[in-house]
Amino acid sequence: MSEHHVVDVTIIGAGPVGLAAAYYAGHRDASVRILESLGQLGGQVAAVYPEKHVYDVAGHPKIQGQALVDLCVEQGLQFGADVHLDQEVKDLTRVGQNGEEVLVLTTHQGQSFPTRALIVTAGHGAFEPRKLEVEGIDDWEGRGLHYFVKRKESFRDKACVIVGGGDSALDWTLGLQDTARLPITLVHRRERFRALETSVKEARELEGKGDVRICVPAEVRGVRGDGSIEAVTLENTSTGEEYEVECDALITLLGFHSHLGSIVDWGLELHGKKQILVDPKSMETTIPGVYAAGDVAGYEGKITLISVGFGEAAIAANQAIAKIRGEKVQPKYSTD
Ligand SMILES: Cc1cc2nc3c(=O)[nH]c(=O)nc-3n(C[C@H](O)[C@H](O)[C@H](O)COP(=O)(O)OP(=O)(O)OC[C@H]3O[C@@H](n4cnc5c(N)ncnc54)[C@H](O)[C@@H]3O)c2cc1C
């Protein structure tokens, strides 16, 4: 177990709210550490919808997801937070260390991080994409199989098969029209799509022009390639007919599993099944010194929006700092 030095505030989760908490704690001259299970910053926004536009974050009439996250990163890390990616937090204990009582977080990766206060901004938990039930599917990761469209450019002139029936699958079938090689093949296991009717109508129109090929009801039965993906085998599930579609990229947009994992075993009181109960006046959980903000924090009347999480991050950081310093809770203006 490799052990790190103690910091004032540790933040679990580098989504927009975790980054905002890092800003507020750094602005109050606290030493800050961020632990993030994914290999990138930005939480759901960067992982799920980096190229969609967001319209309801105050001060930004319209901003692309990734651009918003880039600004959150610039603002949140300006005081030099100690960032650890690919670290999924598992356990929380309280120990005495050098004459003070600290919280110690340990990760699945075998590292140990002591802290004076903790802010949990874990969203829906460490999330993982739902995968196709095809034997050996994981072997194609990094070799043509994608669970996200992070950068459109990586699909430039590529033959793409998109699997899914929801908004993401339809959005990217339409959104990659100016980038990927046409037609884009869209595969869904049912005849009817769950996505917005206008998107489905647009995809059907593009099918008429030969720019989209819609395969329904169909399922992926196999993947073939030498080093990287060259083709997928589809089965028409109403006729049982199997056929191959050549492609360079297989993009499966089947949603995510998310799990709070062992956080629910720390003895925190929960709000429903997926949120940690907090007192909204302080954002403190039922464990003293442990705060929560953003999607993971629950209380009556909560709405899970980025701008709400930003406010909660400010409250949590100010409260955490007042507590570890034994001071009265007071915000500090940032203007100079
Ligand atoms: C398609 C879509 C569109 C949306 N559109 C909007 C919109 O227009 N406006 C709006 O306000 N909101 C929107 N939202 C919601 C918004 O994205 C969330 O409210 C916001 O991302 C919450 O931020 P967060 O920082 O609390 O959590 P998240 O963004 O979920 O980040 C949490 C981070 O914590 C990490 N984590 C979790 N568990 C652990 C662990 N044990 N150890 C280490 N790291 C961990 C996760 O990997 C993740 O990176 C949308 C959501 C989706 C899915």
PDBQT file of the ligand as one rigid body, heavy atoms in Angstrom, charges set to zero:
ROOT
HETATM    1  C1  LIG A 401     -26.817  13.066 -21.542  1.00  0.00    +0.000 C 
HETATM    2  C2  LIG A 401     -26.812  14.005 -20.360  1.00  0.00    +0.000 A 
HETATM    3  C3  LIG A 401     -27.120  15.331 -20.556  1.00  0.00    +0.000 A 
HETATM    4  C4  LIG A 401     -27.120  16.221 -19.475  1.00  0.00    +0.000 A 
HETATM    5  N1  LIG A 401     -27.426  17.545 -19.702  1.00  0.00    +0.000 NA
HETATM    6  C5  LIG A 401     -27.381  18.421 -18.656  1.00  0.00    +0.000 A 
HETATM    7  C6  LIG A 401     -27.678  19.807 -18.867  1.00  0.00    +0.000 A 
HETATM    8  O1  LIG A 401     -28.005  20.235 -19.981  1.00  0.00    +0.000 OA
HETATM    9  N2  LIG A 401     -27.593  20.637 -17.784  1.00  0.00    +0.000 N 
HETATM   10  C7  LIG A 401     -27.253  20.208 -16.520  1.00  0.00    +0.000 A 
HETATM   11  O2  LIG A 401     -27.176  21.004 -15.594  1.00  0.00    +0.000 OA
HETATM   12  N3  LIG A 401     -26.989  18.886 -16.305  1.00  0.00    +0.000 NA
HETATM   13  C8  LIG A 401     -27.044  17.986 -17.330  1.00  0.00    +0.000 A 
HETATM   14  N4  LIG A 401     -26.779  16.665 -17.101  1.00  0.00    +0.000 N 
HETATM   15  C9  LIG A 401     -26.444  16.247 -15.721  1.00  0.00    +0.000 C 
HETATM   16  C10 LIG A 401     -25.003  16.627 -15.378  1.00  0.00    +0.000 C 
HETATM   17  O3  LIG A 401     -24.102  16.034 -16.287  1.00  0.00    +0.000 OA
HETATM   18  C11 LIG A 401     -24.711  16.188 -13.948  1.00  0.00    +0.000 C 
HETATM   19  O4  LIG A 401     -25.604  16.856 -13.068  1.00  0.00    +0.000 OA
HETATM   20  C12 LIG A 401     -23.267  16.537 -13.568  1.00  0.00    +0.000 C 
HETATM   21  O5  LIG A 401     -22.345  15.872 -14.398  1.00  0.00    +0.000 OA
HETATM   22  C13 LIG A 401     -23.016  16.157 -12.113  1.00  0.00    +0.000 C 
HETATM   23  O6  LIG A 401     -21.699  16.463 -11.831  1.00  0.00    +0.000 OA
HETATM   24  P1  LIG A 401     -20.929  15.743 -10.637  1.00  0.00    +0.000 P 
HETATM   25  O7  LIG A 401     -19.568  16.362 -10.624  1.00  0.00    +0.000 OA
HETATM   26  O8  LIG A 401     -21.786  15.767  -9.421  1.00  0.00    +0.000 OA
HETATM   27  O9  LIG A 401     -20.858  14.194 -11.055  1.00  0.00    +0.000 OA
HETATM   28  P2  LIG A 401     -20.263  13.470 -12.346  1.00  0.00    +0.000 P 
HETATM   29  O10 LIG A 401     -20.207  14.358 -13.518  1.00  0.00    +0.000 OA
HETATM   30  O11 LIG A 401     -21.027  12.204 -12.469  1.00  0.00    +0.000 OA
HETATM   31  O12 LIG A 401     -18.772  13.117 -11.915  1.00  0.00    +0.000 OA
HETATM   32  C14 LIG A 401     -18.534  12.196 -10.884  1.00  0.00    +0.000 C 
HETATM   33  C15 LIG A 401     -17.126  11.627 -11.046  1.00  0.00    +0.000 C 
HETATM   34  O13 LIG A 401     -16.822  10.853  -9.884  1.00  0.00    +0.000 OA
HETATM   35  C16 LIG A 401     -16.072   9.724 -10.268  1.00  0.00    +0.000 C 
HETATM   36  N5  LIG A 401     -16.218   8.691  -9.235  1.00  0.00    +0.000 N 
HETATM   37  C17 LIG A 401     -17.342   8.067  -8.851  1.00  0.00    +0.000 A 
HETATM   38  N6  LIG A 401     -17.098   7.181  -7.877  1.00  0.00    +0.000 NA
HETATM   39  C18 LIG A 401     -15.764   7.251  -7.621  1.00  0.00    +0.000 A 
HETATM   40  C19 LIG A 401     -14.892   6.574  -6.722  1.00  0.00    +0.000 A 
HETATM   41  N7  LIG A 401     -15.338   5.636  -5.870  1.00  0.00    +0.000 N 
HETATM   42  N8  LIG A 401     -13.563   6.881  -6.746  1.00  0.00    +0.000 NA
HETATM   43  C20 LIG A 401     -13.091   7.834  -7.602  1.00  0.00    +0.000 A 
HETATM   44  N9  LIG A 401     -13.873   8.502  -8.475  1.00  0.00    +0.000 NA
HETATM   45  C21 LIG A 401     -15.200   8.220  -8.495  1.00  0.00    +0.000 A 
HETATM   46  C22 LIG A 401     -16.733   9.311 -11.583  1.00  0.00    +0.000 C 
HETATM   47  O14 LIG A 401     -15.865   8.495 -12.370  1.00  0.00    +0.000 OA
HETATM   48  C23 LIG A 401     -17.005  10.673 -12.228  1.00  0.00    +0.000 C 
HETATM   49  O15 LIG A 401     -15.942  11.103 -13.062  1.00  0.00    +0.000 OA
HETATM   50  C24 LIG A 401     -26.801  15.761 -18.164  1.00  0.00    +0.000 A 
HETATM   51  C25 LIG A 401     -26.471  14.404 -17.961  1.00  0.00    +0.000 A 
HETATM   52  C26 LIG A 401     -26.476  13.540 -19.047  1.00  0.00    +0.000 A 
HETATM   53  C27 LIG A 401     -26.120  12.096 -18.814  1.00  0.00    +0.000 C 
ENDROOT
TORSDOF 0
